[in-house]
Amino acid sequence: MMRYYLGKDIYFCHQESKLIFDKDNESVDVSLDHLESSIMIYFISHAGEIISKNSLMDIWNSQYVMEHSLTRVISTLRKKLHDTSKPSLFIKTIPRTGYQYIGLAEIIEIQPQKNEFEDKPETTELSDKPEVSVTESVQDKPETSKSSDQTEVNVTKSIKIKNILIGTGLGAILLISTTLFLYEEDEVKNRSYTPVFEIIDTETLKEQPAVSLNGEVVVYAAREMKGHWFIKLKNLVNSKKWIHRKDNYHLSSPLWLNNEEIIYIQWNANHCSIRKININQDESIQDGHLISNCNASNVSLALAVLDENTILYSASESLSVPMQLISIDINTGAKRHLHNYVNKGHGVYRIYVSPNKKNIAMLSTDDWYNTDISIFEIGKFDNSIWHENINLPLFSVALDDEKIVYKNLKGGFSVAYYNESSQVEQTVPLVFTKPVYSPTYASDGFVFTEGDKWVHQIIIELLSSGDKEVLTDFHNSVVKNPILINDTSILYYSNQTGINQIWRYDLDTKNQEQISNFEHAYFIEGIAADEISGRVAISTNEGIILTKLENNKLIEHRNVIKGIHPSFWDGKLIFSRLNGDINEVFQYDITNDETKLLISNGAYKTVGVGKNLYYSKYHIAVIWKYHENMPDQLIFDEQQAIPLEAWNIKKNILYIGNSNTEKILKVDLDTRKTENISMGSCSSINIISENVCLSTEGKPSINRLLKYTFDN
């Protein structure tokens, strides 16, 4: 058996997947799981090399791995190695690139007490031996002892694994090591990967996919970089494609009636109808057959097929409308209300019927930040047979006769067998490098999309001239809410590793890295930072998370309180919260963990500048300066409508945006001199210095369409 000496009295035994801490004549074992052990042997076998994240993610038993999954494993491995201080002892992070193993990698052969009756091992010779380099070392070499009752430890030589060692005796030792590592790599490569394949379409944005009953054709709503949504079909067997579009109309929610006919919703601002096409009749592709009209003022995309002659439609897209489930006869267009809730249900905006037509899944919400998934037996809508609430906005599930698949809080997919009494949620064995959406039933699995349809770039814009500098350029992911701290770094949130995390961009090195490690998804609404204390407040759908930026990582995560619009003033956290019909501003003192009411007159957004605190009220185009022991001072009152949050103060200059005129009004608070400049892309008025705005710009991006097949 062999071990690797890593330094600091730590050994790694690959065969037994464990670390051994040998100090003061006491040995302590720390177990590694299979993935941690595989990554550890990969590090050792590439000691000193800079290893890309993609190379490490190849070790997973999946073709699609999210970067934050790798980050979590590396973090756990560091903790088990006691490598959490700075600078790193074993695993060094290389910003924007990957990692580098910087510890020792000395091979130690553990030889059991020799038995004269043992068969001699067969020897293996190496052919075509490359030129090699052998490095001997006596530094930090562990002490060894021998006794008749103990295993004999023979430290052969200190070897850097990145060199290939050959030679009499030592070559055999490295051959064993290399064979074990190659076996590990082969073991990883030869595992049966989860069967996922891409449905190629690099021309359009994609959503709402559905696979035909025979599994041969996929249909989905498609859109080019601009224009209306249309219907696109692709044969998965022969790659034949169809397109059905209608000028000046969106075509959405395509579903299969049978293997030849598709229903869909055709709509614009003045029209809504449910229609049918036959993909084998060219004339039908030109214009769909009208089945029924729907509400154009409140278009619902909740459509499902009950049978070949009947469809289901939910006319309750609005949050304020109770559930209205309607069946529609395809041949006559006749409507029948299957069930109405008088005082229950909030915006049943999607419905899905199981293949055996016995169950129906409904998605509803009361605030668009969470999703209520309920499964009923068709015709028995008083009590659900399965229910789950997810703190995510979901727009599809994959429902079959036994199980339901939906996006989970970790950015992947979960599957629940809703007919079983245990109803235990399982994770679909897939992890991803990009956000995923739209799981939809297929006969042997489900189809889904990967990547966002819109992406954002962080830009710095000089408002006086309109000149811009693009700082980041991501594909298929969202980048939002950038803020500048200490004039050297930009913090922002992005879902480029599957779920929203906080990232940091270094203006000097141009490097960017993920600095948070949230375990589940948050809808992030804003970020605020206190440069003096290093505190960072993150406004989410679940409240404000207070963290601290230390060594370019966010630490000490803790939920503070339900509230929005965090800012910092005089070392304290300021935030607002709705109390009945009026908004109030609170102050949270971090040092004594106390919260107190600060402003109760409807104050909404706050901006702290040095010792001064400024605020605006909801729907009122005026701005005040707060005073603790005297009436607040009105500093701006121009009778014009301004966006609720479109103002900022920088170096005693007030910037107020007007989206109607696309201008920013500058007000010098000392001289009261005013000036109008172009708003450009600076809609949030995030001013970082005079006339300079930090902002984001969005652009369309092509997402991917994938299919997952369950293992049989």
Buried (B, 14 or more C-beta within 10 A) or exposed (E): EBBBBBBBBBBBBBEEBBBBBBEEEEEEEBEBEEBBBBBBBBBBBBBEBEBEBEBBBBBBBBBBBBBBBBBBBBBBBBEBBBBEEEEBBBBBBBEEEBBBBBBBBBBBBEEEEEEEEEEEEEEEEEEEEEEEEBEEEEEEBBEEEEEEEEEBBEBBBBBBBBBBBBEEEBBBBBBBBBEBBEEBBEEBEEEEEBEBEEBEBEEBBBBBBBBBBEBBBBBBBBBEEEEBBBBBBBBBEEEEEBEBBBEEBBBBBBBBBEEBBBBBBBBEEEBBBBBBBBBEEEEBBEEBEEBBEBEEEEBBBBBBBBEEEBBBBBBBBBEEBBBBBBBBBBEEEEBEEBBBBEEEBBBBBBBBBBEEBEBBBBBBBEEEBBBBBBBBEBEEBEEBEBEBEBBBBBBBBBBBEBBBBBBBBBBBBBBBBBEEEEEEEEEBBBBBBBBBBBBBBBEBBBBBBBBBBEBBBBBBBBBEEEEBEEBBEBEBBBBBBBBBBEEEBBBBBBBBBBBBBBBBBBBEEEBBBBBBBBEEBBBBBBBBBBEEBBBBBBBBBBBBBBBBBEEBBBBEBEEBEEBBBBBBBEEBBBBBBEEEEEBBBBBBEBEEEEBEEBBEEBBBBBBBBEEBBBBBBEEBBBBBBBEEEEEBEEBBEEEEEBBBBBBBBBEEBBBBBBEEEEBBBBBEBEEEEEEEBBBBBBBBBBBBEEBBBBBBBBEBBBBBBBBBBBEE
